[in-house]
Amino acid sequence: MLWIVFAGFFMQALDTTILNTALPSIAHSLNEKPLALQPVIVAYTLTMAMLTPASGWLADRFGTRRVYFTAILIFVLGSVFCATAHTLTELTIARVLQGIGGSMLLPIGRLAVLRNVPSEQYIAALAFVSVAGQVGPIFGPVLGGWLVESASWHWIFLINVPVGLIGLLAVRRYLPAGESGVAPPFDWLGCGLLSLCMVSFSLALDASHGTGGPALGIALAALSVVSALLYIPHARRHRTPLFRLALFREPNFTTGLIGNLVARIGSGAVPFLLPLLMQLQLGYTPFHSGLMLLPVALTGAVAKRWIVPLVNRFGYGNFLVVNTLIVGGSIASFAAMSPGWPLALSILQLGIFGASNSMQFAAMNSVTLKNLSREDAGSGNSLFSMVQMLAIGLGVTIGGTLVSLFSVKLGVAAPAYRLAFVSVGLITMLSALVFRRLDIAELTRPRRAAPAADPAAR
């Protein structure tokens, strides 16, 4: 069972990283500009964000095995449609289908582990499954670059098919069915309002410089605000709202959500912008650019063990403020990369970013969820997951938009990438101001049965 969950998580983690190094090749094949492919990434992350909260309810309603089987099947079908897409629109729609399946792979897999593994072995089981989340980002960019050069970009999606088919057979044979038919009412209206808020906000950023112009961007932003405000009276009236408003009475949860959203914009932009910079401006091959991203994943995996002693030594508040500045500074330093830039310095920059970014995620996750009550633990974790996925999409949208705007203003692309890296780096640094508002006394008191730390969380 653990290997089944591992394979599902690996497939999802691989798919979020393998695409980035192939973007220029896909754009060339579809007769599009590379920056025009940002909807391909944003569509996937937004779909994941919108549907993740419903995964637990689906498992309770239809059974763990049935939902997990369906999730893999939808993901595989989405991968096939991605590989056979001939236009940007077709590819974007196929990525939405992939996102529908991907949104359930990790939550349902984690739920299957929780319900079928003895409590004394749960942390060890989650730690085993979480290795897939670390291995995927290590192999993803390199494998994507190699497949593009040795075969074609279509294989970055087709590689999911044999893995998925084996997973489907294994699920039918080894995954326990789980109980079905017993589920509390799901807040579909609340989920729809928050989904509308996220989608319209993301589209507003993209539309403000597109064919719709500022007027469309303002209208979409207003729609985002209105849908968020409508959720407040809805949550007060609904017996079982998607997210209780009492969640936001925990000060560090609110601060952590805002800090996560702002800090992850830069981190979300980097995997999208770096391969484009390396291939389009520095002349790297797809495989070479994939290899250059290895230091990010490797140092990130190593640095995870540093977070506990550093936080114990300096405290959450001091650590997050300083580490946030390091993350933002390392992102801004990518602006210095240019033809002839020393390879050793590039590796050092990427390594510092990978290590500090990994520790940043672990620390932000902890301060956000640490003091939630048992009653709010599940919904708080779901909302947190939505914000994480939203931030990745916003990072791609903002990063791509900045490059497009600076390119138009300056007439050339090379300095546009540099200015974009500086800009998203500064946005990340701004989140240090948010983390200064953490309630340190609240962080040091004993936890109130908050959710168990998930080693798979990034």
C-alpha positions as CSV (number, residue, x, y, z in Angstrom):
1,M,0.0,0.0,0.0
2,L,2.8,2.4,0.9
3,W,4.4,1.8,-2.5
4,I,1.1,2.6,-4.2
5,V,0.9,5.9,-2.4
6,F,4.6,6.6,-3.0
7,A,4.1,6.1,-6.8
8,G,1.1,8.4,-6.9
9,F,2.9,11.2,-5.0
10,F,6.0,10.7,-7.1
11,M,3.9,11.0,-10.3
12,Q,2.4,14.2,-9.1
13,A,5.7,15.7,-7.8
14,L,7.5,14.7,-11.0
15,D,4.8,16.3,-13.1
16,T,5.1,19.7,-11.3
17,T,8.8,19.9,-12.2
18,I,9.4,18.0,-15.4
19,L,7.5,20.5,-17.5
20,N,9.6,23.6,-16.8
21,T,12.7,22.6,-18.8
22,A,10.5,21.6,-21.8
23,L,8.6,24.9,-22.1
24,P,10.7,26.5,-24.9
25,S,10.5,23.3,-26.9
26,I,6.7,23.0,-26.4
27,A,6.3,26.7,-27.3
28,H,8.3,26.2,-30.5
29,S,6.2,23.1,-31.4
30,L,2.9,25.0,-30.8
31,N,4.1,28.2,-32.6
32,E,3.8,30.2,-29.4
33,K,6.1,32.4,-27.4
34,P,7.6,30.6,-24.3
35,L,6.0,33.2,-21.9
36,A,2.6,32.5,-23.5
37,L,2.8,29.0,-21.9
38,Q,2.3,30.3,-18.3
39,P,-1.4,29.3,-18.4
40,V,-0.3,25.7,-18.8
41,I,1.3,25.8,-15.4
42,V,-1.3,28.1,-13.8
43,A,-4.2,26.0,-14.9
44,Y,-2.8,22.9,-13.2
45,T,-2.0,24.6,-9.9
46,L,-5.3,26.5,-9.7
47,T,-7.2,23.3,-10.4
48,M,-5.3,21.6,-7.7
49,A,-6.0,24.4,-5.3
50,M,-9.8,24.4,-6.0
51,L,-10.4,20.7,-5.7
52,T,-8.0,19.6,-2.9
53,P,-10.6,20.5,-0.1
54,A,-13.1,18.2,-1.6
55,S,-10.8,15.1,-1.7
56,G,-11.5,14.0,1.9
57,W,-15.3,14.3,1.4
58,L,-15.0,12.3,-1.8
59,A,-13.1,9.5,0.0
60,D,-15.7,9.4,2.8
61,R,-18.6,9.3,0.3
62,F,-17.3,6.8,-2.3
63,G,-14.5,5.0,-0.6
64,T,-10.7,5.5,-0.5
65,R,-9.8,2.9,-3.1
66,R,-12.5,3.9,-5.6
67,V,-11.5,7.6,-5.4
68,Y,-7.8,6.9,-5.6
69,F,-8.3,4.7,-8.6
70,T,-10.3,7.4,-10.3
71,A,-7.7,10.0,-9.5
72,I,-4.9,8.0,-11.2
73,L,-7.2,7.3,-14.2
74,I,-8.0,10.9,-14.7
75,F,-4.4,11.9,-14.3
76,V,-3.3,9.4,-16.9
77,L,-6.0,10.5,-19.3
78,G,-5.0,14.1,-18.8
79,S,-1.4,13.1,-19.5
80,V,-2.4,11.4,-22.8
81,F,-4.4,14.5,-23.8
82,C,-1.5,16.8,-23.0
83,A,0.8,14.7,-25.2
84,T,-1.6,14.8,-28.1
85,A,-2.4,18.5,-27.8
86,H,-1.9,20.6,-31.0
87,T,-2.7,24.0,-29.7
88,L,-2.1,26.0,-26.5
89,T,-5.8,25.9,-25.7
90,E,-5.9,22.1,-26.0
91,L,-2.8,21.8,-23.8
92,T,-4.3,24.1,-21.1
93,I,-7.6,22.2,-21.0
94,A,-5.6,18.9,-20.7
95,R,-3.6,20.3,-17.8
96,V,-6.9,21.1,-16.1
97,L,-7.9,17.5,-16.4
98,Q,-4.5,16.5,-15.0
99,G,-5.0,18.9,-12.1
100,I,-8.4,17.2,-11.3
101,G,-6.6,13.9,-10.9
102,G,-3.5,15.4,-9.2
103,S,-5.6,17.2,-6.6
104,M,-6.6,13.9,-5.1
105,L,-3.4,11.9,-5.4
106,L,-1.6,13.2,-2.3
107,P,-4.6,13.9,0.1
108,I,-6.3,10.6,-0.6
109,G,-3.0,8.7,-0.5
110,R,-2.2,10.3,2.8
111,L,-5.7,9.5,4.1
112,A,-5.3,5.8,3.1
113,V,-2.1,5.7,5.1
114,L,-3.7,7.3,8.1
115,R,-6.7,4.9,8.1
116,N,-4.7,1.6,7.5
117,V,-1.3,2.1,9.2
118,P,-1.1,1.6,13.0
119,S,-0.7,4.9,14.9
120,E,2.8,4.0,16.2
121,Q,4.0,3.5,12.5
122,Y,2.2,6.5,11.0
123,I,5.1,9.0,11.1
124,A,7.5,6.4,9.7
125,A,5.0,5.6,6.9
126,L,4.5,9.3,6.0
127,A,8.3,9.8,6.1
128,F,8.6,7.0,3.5
129,V,5.9,8.4,1.3
130,S,7.4,11.9,1.5
131,V,10.7,10.7,-0.1
132,A,8.7,10.8,-3.4
133,G,8.2,14.5,-2.9
134,Q,12.0,15.0,-2.6
135,V,13.0,12.6,-5.4
136,G,10.5,14.0,-7.9
137,P,12.0,17.6,-8.0
138,I,15.5,16.1,-8.2
139,F,14.8,14.0,-11.3
140,G,12.1,16.1,-12.8
141,P,14.1,18.9,-14.5
142,V,16.9,16.6,-15.6
143,L,14.5,13.9,-17.0
144,G,12.4,16.6,-18.7
145,G,15.5,18.0,-20.4
146,W,16.8,14.6,-21.5
147,L,13.4,13.5,-22.9
148,V,13.1,16.7,-24.9
149,E,16.6,16.2,-26.5
150,S,16.5,12.5,-27.0
151,A,12.8,12.1,-28.0
152,S,10.3,14.9,-27.9
153,W,8.4,17.0,-25.4
154,H,5.4,14.7,-25.7
155,W,7.2,12.1,-23.6
156,I,7.3,14.2,-20.5
157,F,3.6,13.5,-20.3
158,L,3.6,10.0,-21.8
159,I,6.0,8.8,-19.2
160,N,3.0,9.0,-16.7
161,V,1.1,6.4,-18.7
162,P,3.0,3.2,-17.8
163,V,3.4,4.3,-14.2
164,G,-0.3,5.1,-14.0
165,L,-1.4,1.8,-15.5
166,I,0.7,-0.2,-13.1
167,G,-0.7,2.0,-10.3
168,L,-4.3,1.2,-11.4
169,L,-3.7,-2.5,-11.2
170,A,-1.9,-2.2,-7.9
171,V,-4.7,-0.1,-6.4
172,R,-7.3,-2.7,-7.4
173,R,-5.2,-5.5,-5.9
174,Y,-3.6,-4.0,-2.8
175,L,-5.4,-0.9,-1.6
176,P,-8.1,-1.4,1.1
177,A,-11.5,-0.3,-0.1
178,G,-12.3,1.9,2.9
179,E,-15.7,2.9,4.2
180,S,-18.1,4.6,1.8
181,G,-21.5,6.2,2.0
182,V,-20.9,8.1,5.3
183,A,-20.0,11.7,4.8
184,P,-21.1,15.0,6.2
185,P,-22.6,17.5,3.9
186,F,-20.0,19.2,1.8
187,D,-20.0,23.0,1.4
188,W,-20.1,23.2,-2.4
189,L,-21.2,26.9,-2.4
190,G,-18.3,27.9,-0.1
191,C,-15.9,26.0,-2.2
192,G,-17.3,27.6,-5.3
193,L,-17.0,31.1,-3.8
194,L,-13.3,30.6,-2.8
195,S,-12.5,29.0,-6.1
196,L,-14.0,32.0,-7.9
197,C,-12.0,34.3,-5.7
198,M,-8.7,32.5,-6.6
199,V,-9.4,32.1,-10.3
200,S,-10.5,35.7,-10.9
201,F,-7.6,37.1,-8.9
202,S,-5.1,35.1,-10.9
203,L,-6.8,36.1,-14.2
204,A,-6.9,39.7,-13.1
205,L,-3.1,39.8,-13.0
206,D,-2.8,38.2,-16.4
207,A,-5.6,40.2,-18.0
208,S,-4.3,43.7,-17.0
209,H,-1.6,43.6,-19.6
210,G,-3.4,41.4,-22.2
211,T,-6.1,42.0,-24.8
212,G,-8.6,43.0,-22.1
213,G,-6.5,45.8,-20.8
214,P,-6.6,47.4,-17.3
215,A,-10.5,47.6,-17.4
216,L,-10.8,43.8,-17.5
217,G,-8.1,43.4,-14.9
218,I,-10.0,45.7,-12.5
219,A,-13.3,44.0,-13.1
220,L,-11.8,40.5,-12.4
221,A,-10.0,41.9,-9.2
222,A,-13.4,43.3,-8.1
223,L,-15.0,40.0,-8.7
224,S,-12.3,38.3,-6.6
225,V,-12.9,40.7,-3.7
226,V,-16.7,40.3,-3.9
227,S,-16.6,36.5,-3.9
228,A,-14.3,36.5,-0.9
229,L,-16.6,38.9,1.0
230,L,-19.7,36.8,0.2
231,Y,-18.0,33.8,1.8
232,I,-18.1,35.6,5.2
233,P,-21.9,35.7,5.7
234,H,-22.1,32.3,4.0
235,A,-19.7,30.7,6.5
236,R,-21.7,32.3,9.4
237,R,-25.0,30.8,8.2
238,H,-23.8,27.4,7.1
239,R,-23.8,24.6,9.6
240,T,-20.6,23.0,8.2
241,P,-18.7,25.6,6.2
242,L,-15.7,24.7,4.2
243,F,-13.5,26.8,6.5
244,R,-14.8,28.1,9.8
245,L,-14.2,31.8,10.4
246,A,-12.9,30.9,13.9
247,L,-9.8,29.7,12.1
248,F,-8.7,33.3,11.7
249,R,-8.9,34.0,15.5
250,E,-5.6,32.2,15.7
251,P,-3.3,35.1,15.0
252,N,-0.3,33.1,13.8
253,F,-2.5,31.1,11.4
254,T,-3.6,34.4,9.7
255,T,-0.1,35.8,9.7
256,G,1.3,32.5,8.4
257,L,-1.2,32.4,5.5
258,I,-0.3,35.9,4.4
259,G,3.4,35.4,4.8
260,N,3.2,32.1,2.9
261,L,1.3,33.7,0.0
262,V,3.8,36.6,-0.4
263,A,7.0,34.6,0.2
264,R,6.0,31.8,-2.2
265,I,5.4,34.2,-5.1
266,G,9.2,34.4,-5.7
267,S,9.7,30.7,-5.0
268,G,6.9,29.9,-7.5
269,A,8.4,32.2,-10.2
270,V,11.9,30.7,-10.1
271,P,11.2,27.2,-11.5
272,F,9.3,28.9,-14.4
273,L,11.8,31.7,-15.2
274,L,15.1,30.0,-14.6
275,P,14.8,27.4,-17.4
276,L,13.6,30.2,-19.8
277,L,16.6,32.4,-18.8
278,M,19.1,29.6,-19.3
279,Q,17.7,28.3,-22.6
280,L,16.6,31.5,-24.3
281,Q,19.3,33.9,-23.0
282,L,22.3,31.9,-21.9
283,G,22.2,29.3,-24.7
284,Y,21.8,26.2,-22.5
285,T,20.3,23.0,-23.9
286,P,17.2,21.6,-22.1
287,F,19.2,18.9,-20.5
288,H,21.9,21.3,-19.4
289,S,19.3,23.6,-17.9
290,G,17.8,20.6,-16.1
291,L,21.2,19.7,-14.6
292,M,21.7,23.3,-13.4
293,L,18.6,22.9,-11.3
294,L,20.0,19.9,-9.4
295,P,21.7,22.0,-6.7
296,V,18.3,23.5,-5.8
297,A,16.8,20.1,-5.1
298,L,19.8,18.5,-3.5
299,T,20.6,21.3,-1.1
300,G,16.9,21.6,-0.3
301,A,16.8,17.9,0.7
302,V,20.0,18.3,2.9
303,A,18.9,21.5,4.5
304,K,15.6,20.0,5.9
305,R,17.6,18.6,8.9
306,W,19.0,22.0,9.8
307,I,15.7,23.7,10.5
308,V,15.0,22.2,14.0
309,P,18.4,23.2,15.5
310,L,18.3,26.6,13.9
311,V,14.8,27.4,15.1
312,N,15.6,26.1,18.6
313,R,18.6,28.4,18.7
314,F,17.2,31.6,17.3
315,G,13.4,31.2,17.6
316,Y,10.8,31.1,14.8
317,G,10.5,34.9,14.5
318,N,14.2,35.7,14.1
319,F,14.8,32.7,11.9
320,L,12.0,33.5,9.5
321,V,12.9,37.2,9.2
322,V,16.5,36.5,8.4
323,N,15.9,33.4,6.2
324,T,13.2,35.2,4.2
325,L,15.8,37.9,3.4
326,I,18.3,35.2,2.3
327,V,15.6,33.6,0.1
328,G,14.7,36.9,-1.5
329,G,18.3,37.9,-2.0
330,S,19.2,34.6,-3.6
331,I,16.3,35.0,-6.1
332,A,17.4,38.6,-6.9
333,S,20.9,37.4,-7.4
334,F,19.8,35.3,-10.4
335,A,19.7,38.7,-12.3
336,A,23.5,38.5,-12.4
337,M,23.5,35.4,-14.6
338,S,24.6,36.3,-18.1
339,P,26.8,34.7,-20.8
340,G,30.2,34.1,-19.4
341,W,29.0,34.1,-15.8
342,P,31.2,31.6,-13.8
343,L,29.6,28.2,-13.4
344,A,30.8,27.9,-9.8
345,L,29.0,31.1,-8.9
346,S,25.8,29.9,-10.5
347,I,25.9,26.6,-8.6
348,L,26.6,28.5,-5.4
349,Q,23.6,30.8,-6.0
350,L,21.3,27.9,-6.8
351,G,22.5,25.9,-3.8
352,I,21.9,28.9,-1.4
353,F,18.4,29.3,-2.8
354,G,17.6,25.6,-2.6
355,A,18.7,25.3,1.1
356,S,17.1,28.5,2.3
357,N,13.9,27.9,0.4
358,S,13.5,24.4,1.8
359,M,14.0,25.7,5.4
360,Q,11.6,28.6,4.7
361,F,8.8,26.2,3.6
362,A,9.3,24.0,6.7
363,A,9.4,27.0,9.1
364,M,6.4,28.7,7.5
365,N,4.4,25.4,7.5
366,S,5.1,25.0,11.2
367,V,4.2,28.5,12.4
368,T,1.0,28.5,10.4
369,L,-0.4,25.2,11.7
370,K,1.3,24.8,15.0
371,N,-1.4,26.1,17.4
372,L,-4.6,25.2,15.6
373,S,-7.1,23.4,17.8
374,R,-8.2,19.8,17.1
375,E,-11.5,21.2,15.7
376,D,-9.8,23.5,13.2
377,A,-6.8,21.3,12.3
378,G,-8.3,19.6,9.2
379,S,-9.9,22.6,7.6
380,G,-6.9,24.8,8.5
381,N,-4.6,22.3,6.7
382,S,-6.9,22.3,3.7
383,L,-7.0,26.1,3.5
384,F,-3.2,26.2,3.9
385,S,-2.8,23.7,1.0
386,M,-5.0,25.9,-1.2
387,V,-2.9,29.0,-0.4
388,Q,0.3,27.1,-1.3
389,M,-1.0,26.1,-4.7
390,L,-2.4,29.5,-5.3
391,A,1.0,31.1,-4.5
392,I,2.7,28.9,-7.1
393,G,0.3,30.0,-9.8
394,L,0.7,33.6,-8.8
395,G,4.4,33.3,-8.9
396,V,4.3,32.0,-12.5
397,T,1.7,34.7,-13.5
398,I,3.6,37.6,-11.9
399,G,7.0,36.4,-13.1
400,G,5.8,36.0,-16.7
401,T,3.9,39.2,-16.6
402,L,7.0,41.2,-15.4
403,V,9.2,39.7,-18.1
404,S,6.6,40.7,-20.8
405,L,6.1,44.2,-19.4
406,F,9.9,44.9,-19.1
407,S,10.5,43.4,-22.6
408,V,8.0,45.8,-24.1
409,K,9.4,48.8,-22.2
410,L,13.1,48.0,-22.9
411,G,12.7,46.4,-26.3
412,V,15.0,43.5,-25.4
413,A,14.4,40.4,-23.3
414,A,17.7,39.9,-21.5
415,P,17.5,42.8,-19.0
416,A,13.7,42.0,-18.7
417,Y,14.6,38.7,-17.0
418,R,17.1,40.4,-14.7
419,L,14.5,43.0,-13.6
420,A,11.9,40.3,-13.1
421,F,14.2,38.3,-10.8
422,V,15.0,41.4,-8.8
423,S,11.3,42.2,-8.6
424,V,10.1,38.8,-7.4
425,G,13.1,38.7,-5.0
426,L,12.0,42.0,-3.4
427,I,8.4,40.7,-3.1
428,T,9.7,37.7,-1.2
429,M,11.8,40.0,1.0
430,L,8.6,42.0,1.8
431,S,7.2,38.9,3.5
432,A,9.8,39.4,6.3
433,L,7.7,42.3,7.4
434,V,4.7,40.0,7.7
435,F,6.7,37.4,9.8
436,R,7.7,40.2,12.2
437,R,4.0,40.2,13.3
438,L,4.1,36.6,14.6
439,D,3.0,36.1,18.2
440,I,6.1,34.6,19.6
441,A,4.5,33.8,23.0
442,E,1.8,31.9,21.2
443,L,4.4,29.8,19.3
444,T,6.2,28.8,22.5
445,R,3.2,27.4,24.4
446,P,2.3,23.7,24.1
447,R,0.4,22.6,21.0
448,R,-3.3,22.0,21.2
449,A,-3.6,18.8,19.3
450,A,-2.7,20.5,16.0
451,P,-2.3,18.4,12.9
452,A,0.6,16.0,12.9
453,A,3.6,17.4,11.0
454,D,3.5,16.1,7.5
455,P,7.0,15.3,6.2
456,A,5.7,15.5,2.7
457,A,4.8,19.2,3.0
458,R,7.0,21.5,1.0
